[in-house]
Each structure stands twice: as C-alpha cells, then as structure tokens.
Amino acid sequence: QVQVVESGGGLVQPGGSLRLSCVTSGNTFNIGTMGWYRQAPGKQRELVASISSGGSRNYRDSVKGRFTISRDNAKNTVYLEMNSLKPEDTAVYYCNIRRVFTSGSGYWGQGTQVTVSS
C-alpha cells in the first residue's frame, strides 16, 4: 500500500518556526487529499490543514495566517510550514494520505513531536 513518514518536529520557543515534511512511498498512484493532524496529551486528534489534489487548502481557524500547507507531487511529499508558534500548538503531528475516488481513513504516519516552550 502506501508508507508515510513524517519528519521535522522538535523543540522551539514561542514565536519560532518549524517546517514539517511527510514523504510517501509504495503504491502512490491516485493520491488525493493530503493533510496534517495533531494530537495533544489528553485530547482528541484534530485536523490542522489539508490540501486536495486540485490544490484547494483548508485550515482550522486557530492556525490560519500562521501555518501553510503545500505539496510536491513529483516528490510525493506534503509540507507544513509553521510560524509564530504558540504553546498550544504542542502536540504530535500526523500526516494523512487519501486516494482519490476512495472513501475511508487513508494512510497514517507514525507522527513527529512538536513542542513549543520557553
């Protein structure tokens, strides 16, 4: 099927920036929407941003104007640029990949930790 690997997380101070990367491999034909989710301790997983095969972007309200999602189809990669980071952004960030014309939860990576703290 599809393998998904995230990278780029780390520890940053409030106001800092990080760039997350998610590389897919395996059977990458007909990849549709690609997205980033996050899960903080004791909380449910939530959508951060997504980008469709046509390039339409969607962000949760709390990250609009601070985060930017992009994709490079030739490299089978999706990115998340995070600026002006806040302590409430602290979470494990997961990459999700879906196939076009197919319903379901898609494919998930193992996650990368983002910690925003002084």
MOPAC internal coordinates of N, CA, C and O (Angstrom, degrees):
PM7 1SCF
backbone

  N    0.0000 0     0.00 0     0.00 0    0    0    0
  C    1.4706 1     0.00 0     0.00 0    1    0    0
  C    1.5250 1   108.72 1     0.00 0    2    1    0
  O    1.2310 1   120.43 1    48.46 1    3    2    1
  N    1.3388 1   116.79 1  -131.54 1    3    2    1
  C    1.4500 1   121.93 1  -178.13 1    5    3    2
  C    1.5209 1   109.03 1  -118.20 1    6    5    3
  O    1.2310 1   120.74 1   -48.24 1    7    6    5
  N    1.3270 1   116.19 1   131.76 1    7    6    5
  C    1.4496 1   122.09 1   173.13 1    9    7    6
  C    1.5254 1   109.23 1  -101.71 1   10    9    7
  O    1.2310 1   120.74 1   -38.10 1   11   10    9
  N    1.3308 1   116.18 1   141.90 1   11   10    9
  C    1.4540 1   122.45 1  -173.82 1   13   11   10
  C    1.5230 1   108.42 1  -130.67 1   14   13   11
  O    1.2310 1   120.24 1   -52.53 1   15   14   13
  N    1.3369 1   117.14 1   127.47 1   15   14   13
  C    1.4592 1   121.98 1  -178.31 1   17   15   14
  C    1.5207 1   109.69 1  -133.17 1   18   17   15
  O    1.2310 1   120.70 1   -59.95 1   19   18   17
  N    1.3390 1   116.27 1   120.05 1   19   18   17
  C    1.4553 1   122.27 1   177.43 1   21   19   18
  C    1.5266 1   110.62 1   -95.30 1   22   21   19
  O    1.2310 1   120.92 1   -25.15 1   23   22   21
  N    1.3282 1   115.84 1   154.85 1   23   22   21
  C    1.4487 1   121.68 1   174.59 1   25   23   22
  C    1.5245 1   109.32 1  -156.91 1   26   25   23
  O    1.2310 1   120.52 1   -12.74 1   27   26   25
  N    1.3333 1   116.61 1   167.26 1   27   26   25
  C    1.4503 1   121.58 1   174.57 1   29   27   26
  C    1.5108 1   115.67 1   107.02 1   30   29   27
  O    1.2310 1   119.85 1   175.04 1   31   30   29
  N    1.3188 1   117.89 1    -4.96 1   31   30   29
  C    1.4502 1   120.06 1   178.60 1   33   31   30
  C    1.5140 1   111.73 1   -71.76 1   34   33   31
  O    1.2310 1   121.19 1    -8.81 1   35   34   33
  N    1.3318 1   115.34 1   171.19 1   35   34   33
  C    1.4493 1   120.59 1   179.83 1   37   35   34
  C    1.5061 1   112.07 1   166.94 1   38   37   35
  O    1.2310 1   121.11 1    10.91 1   39   38   37
  N    1.3239 1   115.48 1  -169.09 1   39   38   37
  C    1.4566 1   123.21 1   179.38 1   41   39   38
  C    1.5209 1   109.47 1  -102.40 1   42   41   39
  O    1.2310 1   120.59 1   -54.42 1   43   42   41
  N    1.3310 1   116.48 1   125.58 1   43   42   41
  C    1.4605 1   122.06 1   178.24 1   45   43   42
  C    1.5174 1   109.76 1  -135.72 1   46   45   43
  O    1.2310 1   120.93 1   -23.02 1   47   46   45
  N    1.3325 1   115.83 1   156.98 1   47   46   45
  C    1.4586 1   121.23 1   175.74 1   49   47   46
  C    1.5222 1   110.92 1   -81.28 1   50   49   47
  O    1.2310 1   119.87 1   -24.11 1   51   50   49
  N    1.3238 1   117.85 1   155.89 1   51   50   49
  C    1.4645 1   119.48 1   174.38 1   53   51   50
  C    1.5188 1   111.31 1   -52.74 1   54   53   51
  O    1.2310 1   121.01 1   -43.01 1   55   54   53
  N    1.3248 1   115.67 1   136.99 1   55   54   53
  C    1.4488 1   121.87 1  -176.57 1   57   55   54
  C    1.5125 1   114.13 1    90.27 1   58   57   55
  O    1.2310 1   119.98 1   171.90 1   59   58   57
  N    1.3160 1   117.64 1    -8.10 1   59   58   57
  C    1.4482 1   121.89 1  -179.44 1   61   59   58
  C    1.5104 1   112.95 1   -81.08 1   62   61   59
  O    1.2310 1   121.34 1     4.09 1   63   62   61
  N    1.3405 1   115.03 1  -175.91 1   63   62   61
  C    1.4578 1   121.46 1  -175.91 1   65   63   62
  C    1.5227 1   111.25 1  -134.55 1   66   65   63
  O    1.2310 1   121.18 1   -27.76 1   67   66   65
  N    1.3144 1   115.35 1   152.24 1   67   66   65
  C    1.4567 1   123.38 1   173.20 1   69   67   66
  C    1.5176 1   108.84 1  -143.84 1   70   69   67
  O    1.2310 1   120.88 1   -26.93 1   71   70   69
  N    1.3316 1   115.92 1   153.07 1   71   70   69
  C    1.4547 1   122.21 1   173.80 1   73   71   70
  C    1.5192 1   109.00 1  -123.24 1   74   73   71
  O    1.2310 1   120.72 1   -64.79 1   75   74   73
  N    1.3158 1   116.22 1   115.21 1   75   74   73
  C    1.4518 1   121.84 1   177.74 1   77   75   74
  C    1.5242 1   110.25 1   -92.61 1   78   77   75
  O    1.2310 1   120.90 1   -34.95 1   79   78   77
  N    1.3300 1   115.89 1   145.05 1   79   78   77
  C    1.4492 1   122.22 1   177.15 1   81   79   78
  C    1.5180 1   109.64 1  -125.65 1   82   81   79
  O    1.2310 1   120.79 1   -32.62 1   83   82   81
  N    1.3138 1   116.09 1   147.38 1   83   82   81
  C    1.4577 1   122.32 1   177.32 1   85   83   82
  C    1.5185 1   107.83 1  -136.56 1   86   85   83
  O    1.2310 1   120.63 1   -65.03 1   87   86   85
  N    1.3235 1   116.40 1   114.97 1   87   86   85
  C    1.4542 1   122.76 1  -178.59 1   89   87   86
  C    1.5230 1   109.43 1  -106.36 1   90   89   87
  O    1.2310 1   120.80 1   -48.81 1   91   90   89
  N    1.3281 1   116.08 1   131.19 1   91   90   89
  C    1.4558 1   121.49 1   177.24 1   93   91   90
  C    1.5204 1   110.09 1  -105.98 1   94   93   91
  O    1.2310 1   120.95 1   -27.78 1   95   94   93
  N    1.3308 1   115.78 1   152.22 1   95   94   93
  C    1.4502 1   121.72 1   177.51 1   97   95   94
  C    1.5225 1   109.10 1  -149.06 1   98   97   95
  O    1.2310 1   120.75 1    -6.42 1   99   98   97
  N    1.3154 1   116.18 1   173.58 1   99   98   97
  C    1.4524 1   121.16 1  -177.03 1  101   99   98
  C    1.5193 1   110.56 1    94.41 1  102  101   99
  O    1.2310 1   120.79 1    42.96 1  103  102  101
  N    1.3238 1   116.09 1  -137.04 1  103  102  101
  C    1.4607 1   121.78 1   179.47 1  105  103  102
  C    1.5246 1   109.53 1   -85.48 1  106  105  103
  O    1.2310 1   120.74 1   -90.93 1  107  106  105
  N    1.3202 1   116.20 1    89.07 1  107  106  105
  C    1.4651 1   121.87 1  -173.35 1  109  107  106
  C    1.5275 1   113.70 1   -96.39 1  110  109  107
  O    1.2310 1   119.71 1  -168.51 1  111  110  109
  N    1.3214 1   118.15 1    11.49 1  111  110  109
  C    1.4629 1   120.59 1   177.24 1  113  111  110
  C    1.5239 1   110.66 1   -65.20 1  114  113  111
  O    1.2310 1   120.81 1   -35.28 1  115  114  113
  N    1.3229 1   116.06 1   144.72 1  115  114  113
  C    1.4584 1   123.35 1   172.41 1  117  115  114
  C    1.5235 1   113.49 1    60.63 1  118  117  115
  O    1.2310 1   120.43 1  -142.74 1  119  118  117
  N    1.3213 1   116.78 1    37.26 1  119  118  117
  C    1.4560 1   120.96 1   174.41 1  121  119  118
  C    1.5305 1   109.04 1   -70.25 1  122  121  119
  O    1.2310 1   121.02 1   -48.97 1  123  122  121
  N    1.3186 1   115.66 1   131.03 1  123  122  121
  C    1.4547 1   120.96 1   179.39 1  125  123  122
  C    1.5086 1   111.83 1  -105.12 1  126  125  123
  O    1.2310 1   120.83 1    63.58 1  127  126  125
  N    1.3251 1   116.03 1  -116.42 1  127  126  125
  C    1.4593 1   121.14 1  -178.55 1  129  127  126
  C    1.5266 1   111.35 1   -68.91 1  130  129  127
  O    1.2310 1   121.04 1   -41.64 1  131  130  129
  N    1.3289 1   115.62 1   138.36 1  131  130  129
  C    1.4528 1   123.01 1   173.92 1  133  131  130
  C    1.5257 1   106.94 1  -121.39 1  134  133  131
  O    1.2310 1   120.56 1   -38.96 1  135  134  133
  N    1.3309 1   116.54 1   141.04 1  135  134  133
  C    1.4507 1   118.29 1  -175.65 1  137  135  134
  C    1.5072 1   113.96 1  -150.79 1  138  137  135
  O    1.2310 1   121.89 1   -14.22 1  139  138  137
  N    1.3297 1   113.98 1   165.78 1  139  138  137
  C    1.4540 1   122.70 1   175.22 1  141  139  138
  C    1.5197 1   109.75 1  -118.85 1  142  141  139
  O    1.2310 1   121.11 1   -47.43 1  143  142  141
  N    1.3155 1   115.49 1   132.57 1  143  142  141
  C    1.4572 1   123.74 1   174.55 1  145  143  142
  C    1.5200 1   108.46 1  -121.00 1  146  145  143
  O    1.2310 1   120.57 1   -16.06 1  147  146  145
  N    1.3265 1   116.52 1   163.94 1  147  146  145
  C    1.4508 1   119.83 1   175.51 1  149  147  146
  C    1.5223 1   110.32 1  -143.19 1  150  149  147
  O    1.2310 1   121.07 1   -25.02 1  151  150  149
  N    1.3186 1   115.56 1   154.98 1  151  150  149
  C    1.4525 1   121.96 1   178.31 1  153  151  150
  C    1.5220 1   109.43 1  -139.98 1  154  153  151
  O    1.2310 1   120.91 1   -62.75 1  155  154  153
  N    1.3198 1   115.86 1   117.25 1  155  154  153
  C    1.4510 1   122.41 1   176.67 1  157  155  154
  C    1.5202 1   109.38 1   -90.49 1  158  157  155
  O    1.2310 1   119.86 1   -21.96 1  159  158  157
  N    1.3380 1   117.88 1   158.04 1  159  158  157
  C    1.4637 1   120.34 1   179.93 1  161  159  158
  C    1.5214 1   112.10 1   -55.42 1  162  161  159
  O    1.2310 1   120.68 1   -50.02 1  163  162  161
  N    1.3266 1   116.31 1   129.98 1  163  162  161
  C    1.4472 1   121.66 1   177.88 1  165  163  162
  C    1.5152 1   115.48 1    76.56 1  166  165  163
  O    1.2310 1   119.70 1  -174.28 1  167  166  165
  N    1.3308 1   118.18 1     5.72 1  167  166  165
  C    1.4545 1   121.69 1  -178.33 1  169  167  166
  C    1.5194 1   111.24 1  -123.66 1  170  169  167
  O    1.2310 1   121.01 1   -16.41 1  171  170  169
  N    1.3307 1   115.68 1   163.59 1  171  170  169
  C    1.4518 1   121.62 1   178.96 1  173  171  170
  C    1.5306 1   110.79 1   -78.14 1  174  173  171
  O    1.2310 1   121.44 1   -24.27 1  175  174  173
  N    1.3326 1   114.85 1   155.73 1  175  174  173
  C    1.4552 1   120.02 1   175.83 1  177  175  174
  C    1.5283 1   109.55 1   -68.54 1  178  177  175
  O    1.2310 1   120.53 1   -41.58 1  179  178  177
  N    1.3374 1   116.59 1   138.42 1  179  178  177
  C    1.4453 1   121.48 1  -177.32 1  181  179  178
  C    1.5255 1   110.96 1  -133.46 1  182  181  179
  O    1.2310 1   121.43 1   -30.29 1  183  182  181
  N    1.3228 1   114.87 1   149.71 1  183  182  181
  C    1.4612 1   120.61 1   176.43 1  185  183  182
  C    1.5201 1   109.69 1   -70.92 1  186  185  183
  O    1.2310 1   120.70 1   -46.96 1  187  186  185
  N    1.3303 1   116.27 1   133.04 1  187  186  185
  C    1.4544 1   122.39 1   174.51 1  189  187  186
  C    1.5272 1   110.07 1   -99.51 1  190  189  187
  O    1.2310 1   120.38 1   126.66 1  191  190  189
  N    1.3322 1   116.87 1   -53.34 1  191  190  189
  C    1.4549 1   122.01 1  -178.67 1  193  191  190
  C    1.5141 1   109.53 1  -160.13 1  194  193  191
  O    1.2310 1   120.55 1   -26.64 1  195  194  193
  N    1.3203 1   116.56 1   153.36 1  195  194  193
  C    1.4576 1   121.80 1   175.73 1  197  195  194
  C    1.5151 1   109.86 1  -143.53 1  198  197  195
  O    1.2310 1   121.17 1   -21.12 1  199  198  197
  N    1.3229 1   115.37 1   158.88 1  199  198  197
  C    1.4593 1   121.51 1   177.46 1  201  199  198
  C    1.5163 1   108.01 1  -141.74 1  202  201  199
  O    1.2310 1   120.43 1   -52.36 1  203  202  201
  N    1.3222 1   116.77 1   127.64 1  203  202  201
  C    1.4523 1   121.95 1  -177.02 1  205  203  202
  C    1.5195 1   111.11 1   -81.72 1  206  205  203
  O    1.2310 1   121.03 1    -8.51 1  207  206  205
  N    1.3301 1   115.64 1   171.49 1  207  206  205
  C    1.4590 1   120.23 1   177.26 1  209  207  206
  C    1.5231 1   111.80 1   -62.34 1  210  209  207
  O    1.2310 1   120.21 1   154.58 1  211  210  209
  N    1.3284 1   117.21 1   -25.42 1  211  210  209
  C    1.4491 1   122.20 1   177.35 1  213  211  210
  C    1.5126 1   114.57 1   -87.59 1  214  213  211
  O    1.2310 1   120.14 1   177.49 1  215  214  213
  N    1.3319 1   117.34 1    -2.51 1  215  214  213
  C    1.4526 1   121.58 1   176.76 1  217  215  214
  C    1.5135 1   115.56 1    95.46 1  218  217  215
  O    1.2310 1   119.62 1  -175.68 1  219  218  217
  N    1.3280 1   118.34 1     4.32 1  219  218  217
  C    1.4578 1   120.91 1   177.89 1  221  219  218
  C    1.5224 1   110.15 1   -73.60 1  222  221  219
  O    1.2310 1   120.47 1   -48.29 1  223  222  221
  N    1.3292 1   116.71 1   131.71 1  223  222  221
  C    1.4558 1   122.32 1  -176.71 1  225  223  222
  C    1.5173 1   111.56 1  -108.56 1  226  225  223
  O    1.2310 1   121.32 1   -32.67 1  227  226  225
  N    1.3277 1   115.08 1   147.33 1  227  226  225
  C    1.4489 1   122.35 1   177.62 1  229  227  226
  C    1.5198 1   108.46 1  -137.70 1  230  229  227
  O    1.2310 1   120.49 1   -46.52 1  231  230  229
  N    1.3606 1   116.67 1   133.48 1  231  230  229
  C    1.4556 1   122.62 1  -179.70 1  233  231  230
  C    1.5253 1   109.88 1  -130.34 1  234  233  231
  O    1.2310 1   120.91 1   -33.02 1  235  234  233
  N    1.3249 1   115.87 1   146.98 1  235  234  233
  C    1.4462 1   117.61 1   170.02 1  237  235  234
  C    1.5256 1   107.95 1   -72.76 1  238  237  235
  O    1.2310 1   120.39 1   -27.36 1  239  238  237
  N    1.3174 1   116.86 1   152.64 1  239  238  237
  C    1.4531 1   121.44 1  -170.98 1  241  239  238
  C    1.5325 1   113.16 1   -58.31 1  242  241  239
  O    1.2310 1   119.97 1   143.26 1  243  242  241
  N    1.3180 1   117.66 1   -36.74 1  243  242  241
  C    1.4512 1   121.04 1  -174.02 1  245  243  242
  C    1.5308 1   113.92 1   -68.91 1  246  245  243
  O    1.2310 1   119.67 1   166.15 1  247  246  245
  N    1.3378 1   118.23 1   -13.85 1  247  246  245
  C    1.4609 1   120.27 1  -179.64 1  249  247  246
  C    1.5225 1   112.92 1  -114.12 1  250  249  247
  O    1.2310 1   119.68 1   176.53 1  251  250  249
  N    1.3145 1   118.22 1    -3.47 1  251  250  249
  C    1.4596 1   121.01 1   179.64 1  253  251  250
  C    1.5245 1   110.71 1   -59.80 1  254  253  251
  O    1.2310 1   121.02 1   -46.35 1  255  254  253
  N    1.3207 1   115.65 1   133.65 1  255  254  253
  C    1.4526 1   121.36 1  -178.44 1  257  255  254
  C    1.5081 1   114.13 1    86.54 1  258  257  255
  O    1.2310 1   119.92 1   168.14 1  259  258  257
  N    1.3313 1   117.75 1   -11.86 1  259  258  257
  C    1.4584 1   122.04 1   179.84 1  261  259  258
  C    1.5237 1   112.45 1  -113.48 1  262  261  259
  O    1.2310 1   120.10 1   143.55 1  263  262  261
  N    1.3307 1   117.42 1   -36.45 1  263  262  261
  C    1.4621 1   122.52 1  -177.18 1  265  263  262
  C    1.5213 1   110.06 1  -108.80 1  266  265  263
  O    1.2310 1   120.81 1   -30.49 1  267  266  265
  N    1.3372 1   116.06 1   149.51 1  267  266  265
  C    1.4541 1   122.19 1   175.92 1  269  267  266
  C    1.5237 1   109.60 1  -135.50 1  270  269  267
  O    1.2310 1   120.60 1   -53.67 1  271  270  269
  N    1.3259 1   116.45 1   126.33 1  271  270  269
  C    1.4559 1   121.27 1   176.39 1  273  271  270
  C    1.5261 1   108.93 1  -101.45 1  274  273  271
  O    1.2310 1   120.57 1   -37.64 1  275  274  273
  N    1.3315 1   116.52 1   142.36 1  275  274  273
  C    1.4528 1   121.81 1   178.18 1  277  275  274
  C    1.5225 1   108.91 1  -148.31 1  278  277  275
  O    1.2310 1   120.54 1   -14.05 1  279  278  277
  N    1.3289 1   116.58 1   165.95 1  279  278  277
  C    1.4575 1   120.31 1   179.77 1  281  279  278
  C    1.5156 1   110.46 1  -142.40 1  282  281  279
  O    1.2310 1   121.20 1   -29.06 1  283  282  281
  N    1.3235 1   115.31 1   150.94 1  283  282  281
  C    1.4512 1   123.56 1   175.66 1  285  283  282
  C    1.5175 1   106.04 1  -125.88 1  286  285  283
  O    1.2310 1   120.50 1   -80.64 1  287  286  285
  N    1.3184 1   116.64 1    99.36 1  287  286  285
  C    1.4619 1   120.49 1  -174.70 1  289  287  286
  C    1.5294 1   112.54 1   -66.48 1  290  289  287
  O    1.2310 1   120.01 1   148.26 1  291  290  289
  N    1.3278 1   117.59 1   -31.74 1  291  290  289
  C    1.4539 1   120.67 1   178.69 1  293  291  290
  C    1.5204 1   111.54 1   -64.27 1  294  293  291
  O    1.2310 1   120.30 1   150.81 1  295  294  293
  N    1.3283 1   117.02 1   -29.19 1  295  294  293
  C    1.4577 1   122.03 1   179.79 1  297  295  294
  C    1.5256 1   112.95 1  -102.90 1  298  297  295
  O    1.2310 1   120.34 1  -177.13 1  299  298  297
  N    1.3248 1   116.95 1     2.87 1  299  298  297
  C    1.4647 1   121.94 1  -178.63 1  301  299  298
  C    1.5286 1   111.16 1    51.88 1  302  301  299
  O    1.2310 1   120.98 1  -133.75 1  303  302  301
  N    1.3163 1   115.73 1    46.25 1  303  302  301
  C    1.4553 1   121.72 1  -172.61 1  305  303  302
  C    1.5248 1   111.24 1  -132.52 1  306  305  303
  O    1.2310 1   120.83 1   -38.06 1  307  306  305
  N    1.3291 1   116.01 1   141.94 1  307  306  305
  C    1.4522 1   122.48 1   172.71 1  309  307  306
  C    1.5252 1   107.91 1  -122.86 1  310  309  307
  O    1.2310 1   120.77 1   -37.48 1  311  310  309
  N    1.3348 1   116.13 1   142.52 1  311  310  309
  C    1.4565 1   122.52 1  -176.46 1  313  311  310
  C    1.5246 1   110.65 1  -120.86 1  314  313  311
  O    1.2310 1   121.13 1   -24.11 1  315  314  313
  N    1.3173 1   115.45 1   155.89 1  315  314  313
  C    1.4486 1   121.87 1   171.11 1  317  315  314
  C    1.5228 1   108.37 1  -134.39 1  318  317  315
  O    1.2310 1   120.71 1   -71.33 1  319  318  317
  N    1.3353 1   116.25 1   108.67 1  319  318  317
  C    1.4628 1   121.94 1   174.18 1  321  319  318
  C    1.5171 1   108.21 1   -86.79 1  322  321  319
  O    1.2310 1   120.43 1   -56.40 1  323  322  321
  N    1.3153 1   116.78 1   123.60 1  323  322  321
  C    1.4541 1   122.70 1  -177.87 1  325  323  322
  C    1.5173 1   109.14 1  -118.30 1  326  325  323
  O    1.2310 1   120.61 1   -59.67 1  327  326  325
  N    1.3195 1   116.43 1   120.33 1  327  326  325
  C    1.4533 1   123.26 1   179.02 1  329  327  326
  C    1.5220 1   110.32 1  -120.71 1  330  329  327
  O    1.2310 1   120.96 1   -17.03 1  331  330  329
  N    1.3306 1   115.78 1   162.97 1  331  330  329
  C    1.4685 1   121.64 1   178.38 1  333  331  330
  C    1.5186 1   111.37 1    49.46 1  334  333  331
  O    1.2310 1   120.80 1  -131.93 1  335  334  333
  N    1.3062 1   116.08 1    48.07 1  335  334  333
  C    1.4604 1   121.13 1  -174.91 1  337  335  334
  C    1.5210 1   111.66 1   -64.84 1  338  337  335
  O    1.2310 1   121.44 1   -35.47 1  339  338  337
  N    1.3180 1   114.86 1   144.53 1  339  338  337
  C    1.4589 1   123.57 1  -179.37 1  341  339  338
  C    1.5206 1   109.68 1  -120.11 1  342  341  339
  O    1.2310 1   119.87 1   -23.09 1  343  342  341
  N    1.3393 1   117.85 1   156.91 1  343  342  341
  C    1.4629 1   119.78 1   177.66 1  345  343  342
  C    1.5286 1   112.87 1   -54.92 1  346  345  343
  O    1.2310 1   119.67 1   146.61 1  347  346  345
  N    1.3223 1   118.24 1   -33.39 1  347  346  345
  C    1.4509 1   120.91 1   179.86 1  349  347  346
  C    1.5216 1   113.63 1   -70.58 1  350  349  347
  O    1.2310 1   119.93 1   172.28 1  351  350  349
  N    1.3353 1   117.73 1    -7.72 1  351  350  349
  C    1.4583 1   121.24 1   173.20 1  353  351  350
  C    1.5278 1   112.18 1   -81.28 1  354  353  351
  O    1.2310 1   120.03 1   172.07 1  355  354  353
  N    1.3113 1   117.55 1    -7.93 1  355  354  353
  C    1.4605 1   121.49 1  -179.45 1  357  355  354
  C    1.5236 1   110.56 1   -61.42 1  358  357  355
  O    1.2310 1   120.56 1   -54.82 1  359  358  357
  N    1.3268 1   116.54 1   125.18 1  359  358  357
  C    1.4616 1   122.30 1  -177.37 1  361  359  358
  C    1.5186 1   109.07 1  -178.91 1  362  361  359
  O    1.2310 1   121.21 1    -9.79 1  363  362  361
  N    1.3276 1   115.30 1   170.21 1  363  362  361
  C    1.4543 1   120.81 1   165.48 1  365  363  362
  C    1.5173 1   107.17 1   -87.37 1  366  365  363
  O    1.2310 1   120.57 1   -52.75 1  367  366  365
  N    1.3173 1   116.51 1   127.25 1  367  366  365
  C    1.4558 1   122.19 1  -178.24 1  369  367  366
  C    1.5243 1   109.71 1  -101.63 1  370  369  367
  O    1.2310 1   121.09 1   -50.97 1  371  370  369
  N    1.3341 1   115.53 1   129.03 1  371  370  369
  C    1.4573 1   122.64 1  -176.91 1  373  371  370
  C    1.5223 1   110.72 1  -116.77 1  374  373  371
  O    1.2310 1   120.93 1   -37.89 1  375  374  373
  N    1.3175 1   115.84 1   142.11 1  375  374  373
  C    1.4556 1   123.03 1   175.02 1  377  375  374
  C    1.5255 1   109.43 1   -96.05 1  378  377  375
  O    1.2310 1   120.40 1   -40.94 1  379  378  377
  N    1.3303 1   116.84 1   139.06 1  379  378  377
  C    1.4587 1   122.59 1   178.11 1  381  379  378
  C    1.5211 1   110.15 1  -128.94 1  382  381  379
  O    1.2310 1   121.01 1   -46.77 1  383  382  381
  N    1.3293 1   115.67 1   133.23 1  383  382  381
  C    1.4574 1   122.79 1  -178.13 1  385  383  382
  C    1.5198 1   109.05 1  -123.19 1  386  385  383
  O    1.2310 1   120.33 1   -48.13 1  387  386  385
  N    1.3346 1   116.97 1   131.87 1  387  386  385
  C    1.4612 1   122.38 1   178.27 1  389  387  386
  C    1.5173 1   110.88 1  -123.23 1  390  389  387
  O    1.2310 1   120.93 1   -30.09 1  391  390  389
  N    1.3324 1   115.83 1   149.91 1  391  390  389
  C    1.4629 1   120.85 1   175.85 1  393  391  390
  C    1.5219 1   110.04 1   -90.09 1  394  393  391
  O    1.2310 1   120.93 1   -36.63 1  395  394  393
  N    1.3131 1   115.82 1   143.37 1  395  394  393
  C    1.4533 1   120.33 1   175.05 1  397  395  394
  C    1.5283 1   108.82 1   -66.37 1  398  397  395
  O    1.2310 1   120.56 1   -33.87 1  399  398  397
  N    1.3271 1   116.54 1   146.13 1  399  398  397
  C    1.4656 1   124.44 1   179.10 1  401  399  398
  C    1.5291 1   113.52 1    70.16 1  402  401  399
  O    1.2310 1   119.63 1  -170.06 1  403  402  401
  N    1.3121 1   118.31 1     9.94 1  403  402  401
  C    1.4535 1   121.78 1  -177.22 1  405  403  402
  C    1.5231 1   110.57 1  -128.13 1  406  405  403
  O    1.2310 1   120.54 1   -49.65 1  407  406  405
  N    1.3200 1   116.57 1   130.35 1  407  406  405
  C    1.4571 1   121.75 1   175.60 1  409  407  406
  C    1.5256 1   109.85 1   -88.25 1  410  409  407
  O    1.2310 1   120.95 1   -17.14 1  411  410  409
  N    1.3211 1   115.78 1   162.86 1  411  410  409
  C    1.4428 1   120.77 1   178.65 1  413  411  410
  C    1.5163 1   112.09 1   126.63 1  414  413  411
  O    1.2310 1   121.04 1     2.08 1  415  414  413
  N    1.3155 1   115.61 1  -177.92 1  415  414  413
  C    1.4580 1   121.61 1  -174.73 1  417  415  414
  C    1.5185 1   113.85 1   -82.44 1  418  417  415
  O    1.2310 1   119.69 1   166.65 1  419  418  417
  N    1.3192 1   118.20 1   -13.35 1  419  418  417
  C    1.4501 1   121.11 1   179.40 1  421  419  418
  C    1.5156 1   112.87 1    77.60 1  422  421  419
  O    1.2310 1   121.26 1    24.16 1  423  422  421
  N    1.3313 1   115.19 1  -155.84 1  423  422  421
  C    1.4533 1   122.34 1  -176.23 1  425  423  422
  C    1.5227 1   109.93 1  -114.84 1  426  425  423
  O    1.2310 1   120.90 1   -39.13 1  427  426  425
  N    1.3346 1   115.88 1   140.87 1  427  426  425
  C    1.4591 1   122.58 1  -175.77 1  429  427  426
  C    1.5186 1   111.83 1  -119.32 1  430  429  427
  O    1.2310 1   120.94 1   -34.16 1  431  430  429
  N    1.3241 1   115.81 1   145.84 1  431  430  429
  C    1.4425 1   121.42 1   169.95 1  433  431  430
  C    1.5177 1   111.01 1   -86.96 1  434  433  431
  O    1.2310 1   120.91 1     0.21 1  435  434  433
  N    1.3239 1   115.87 1  -179.79 1  435  434  433
  C    1.4578 1   121.66 1  -178.10 1  437  435  434
  C    1.5229 1   113.57 1   -85.72 1  438  437  435
  O    1.2310 1   120.10 1   168.34 1  439  438  437
  N    1.3131 1   117.41 1   -11.66 1  439  438  437
  C    1.4476 1   122.13 1   176.60 1  441  439  438
  C    1.5183 1   113.40 1    96.52 1  442  441  439
  O    1.2310 1   121.31 1   -24.83 1  443  442  441
  N    1.3319 1   115.11 1   155.17 1  443  442  441
  C    1.4585 1   122.25 1   174.52 1  445  443  442
  C    1.5271 1   108.63 1  -136.44 1  446  445  443
  O    1.2310 1   120.53 1   -45.30 1  447  446  445
  N    1.3243 1   116.60 1   134.70 1  447  446  445
  C    1.4591 1   122.00 1  -173.70 1  449  447  446
  C    1.5204 1   111.18 1   -80.44 1  450  449  447
  O    1.2310 1   120.91 1   -48.89 1  451  450  449
  N    1.3242 1   115.87 1   131.11 1  451  450  449
  C    1.4604 1   123.13 1   172.05 1  453  451  450
  C    1.5245 1   107.65 1  -119.12 1  454  453  451
  O    1.2310 1   120.61 1   -57.70 1  455  454  453
  N    1.3248 1   116.44 1   122.30 1  455  454  453
  C    1.4565 1   121.89 1   179.23 1  457  455  454
  C    1.5222 1   109.18 1  -124.40 1  458  457  455
  O    1.2310 1   120.67 1   -55.86 1  459  458  457
  N    1.3259 1   116.32 1   124.14 1  459  458  457
  C    1.4608 1   122.72 1   179.64 1  461  459  458
  C    1.5204 1   107.47 1  -113.69 1  462  461  459
  O    1.2310 1   120.55 1   -69.89 1  463  462  461
  N    1.3304 1   116.55 1   110.11 1  463  462  461
  C    1.4526 1   120.91 1  -174.06 1  465  463  462
  C    1.5248 1   110.00 1  -158.70 1  466  465  463
  O    1.2310 1   121.00 1   -30.06 1  467  466  465
  N    1.3356 1   115.70 1   149.94 1  467  466  465
  C    1.4534 1   121.28 1   176.73 1  469  467  466
  C    1.5181 1   110.93 1   -79.44 1  470  469  467
  O    1.2310 1   120.10 1   180.00 1  471  470  469

